[in-house]
Amino acid sequence: MKNVDMNVNGNILTIKVDLSMNFGKSSSGKSTIIASTEGNQSIPGNENIKIGLNVYTK
C-alpha cells in the first residue's frame, strides 16, 4: 500500500492518508496518485472484509 494507514477500533475502520504526498502519474497519465491500496486488501484483523482505495488528483 502507498500512503494508506488503516486502524480498526471495535467496529470502526479509520483510514489515514497524507494528502501532501505524491506518487507520480497514474498508468493512464490522466491523474496523479496520492494514495492507493494497490488493489483489494484485507482490513486489519478481518481477513474476510476487503477494501480497494485510490486517492488522486486530475
Rosetta blueprint (number, residue, H / E / L):
1 M L
2 K E
3 N L
4 V L
5 D E
6 M E
7 N E
8 V E
9 N E
10 G L
11 N L
12 I E
13 L E
14 T E
15 I E
16 K E
17 V L
18 D L
19 L L
20 S L
21 M L
22 N L
23 F L
24 G L
25 K E
26 S L
27 S L
28 S L
29 G L
30 K L
31 S L
32 T E
33 I E
34 I E
35 A E
36 S E
37 T L
38 E L
39 G L
40 N L
41 Q E
42 S E
43 I E
44 P L
45 G L
46 N E
47 E E
48 N E
49 I E
50 K E
51 I E
52 G L
53 L L
54 N E
55 V E
56 Y E
57 T E
58 K L
